[in-house]
Amino acid sequence: MKIWVDADACPVVVKEILYRAAKRTEILVTLVANQPLKIPPSDFIKSIRVASGFDVADNEIVKRASEGDLVITSDIPLAAEIIEKGAHALNPRGELYSASTIKSILNMRDFMDTLRSSGVQTGGPPPLSQSDRQAFANHLDTFLTRNKSS
């Protein structure tokens, strides 16, 4: 199992949780972004820089992720593609997407996108709270404990 991170929009605090998890579990964490990233020195933390452009990082993650891998992303279409490949997707707020929930989440995302396109102000997500950080760390730990041997 490997962990892939949609790193362009991933909060710094979530990356730090992932760095600690990589060192503790010796599971490879690869951050994919279209900008240079500063990562701590470790055999278990890597980064891949991709060209700028719409969905370039997402497409790279989809190409490289394998069944059983974990992808950290708040991008719902990316999460849907990953789940379709047999991998897992966890968002930075600690929500583990599943095959049974991703379609309804994707439909809601598309609905909100339609509203925004028609001029309705929907607001964005709230800032990442301490409870969101804790939920992410807890779900990550639970996932890694259950799937480490994969």
Rosetta blueprint (number, residue, H / E / L):
1 M L
2 K L
3 I E
4 W E
5 V E
6 D E
7 A L
8 D L
9 A L
10 C L
11 P L
12 V H
13 V H
14 V H
15 K H
16 E H
17 I H
18 L H
19 Y H
20 R H
21 A H
22 A H
23 K H
24 R H
25 T H
26 E L
27 I L
28 L L
29 V E
30 T E
31 L E
32 V E
33 A E
34 N L
35 Q L
36 P L
37 L L
38 K L
39 I L
40 P L
41 P L
42 S L
43 D L
44 F L
45 I E
46 K E
47 S E
48 I E
49 R E
50 V L
51 A L
52 S L
53 G L
54 F L
55 D L
56 V H
57 A H
58 D H
59 N H
60 E H
61 I H
62 V H
63 K H
64 R H
65 A L
66 S L
67 E L
68 G L
69 D L
70 L E
71 V E
72 I E
73 T L
74 S L
75 D L
76 I H
77 P H
78 L H
79 A H
80 A H
81 E H
82 I H
83 I H
84 E H
85 K L
86 G L
87 A L
88 H E
89 A E
90 L E
91 N L
92 P L
93 R L
94 G L
95 E L
96 L E
97 Y E
98 S L
99 A L
100 S L
101 T L
102 I H
103 K H
104 S H
105 I H
106 L H
107 N H
108 M H
109 R H
110 D H
111 F H
112 M H
113 D H
114 T H
115 L H
116 R H
117 S H
118 S L
119 G L
120 V L
121 Q L
122 T L
123 G L
124 G L
125 P L
126 P L
127 P L
128 L L
129 S L
130 Q H
131 S H
132 D H
133 R H
134 Q H
135 A H
136 F H
137 A H
138 N H
139 H H
140 L H
141 D H
142 T H
143 F H
144 L H
145 T H
146 R H
147 N H
148 K L
149 S L
150 S L
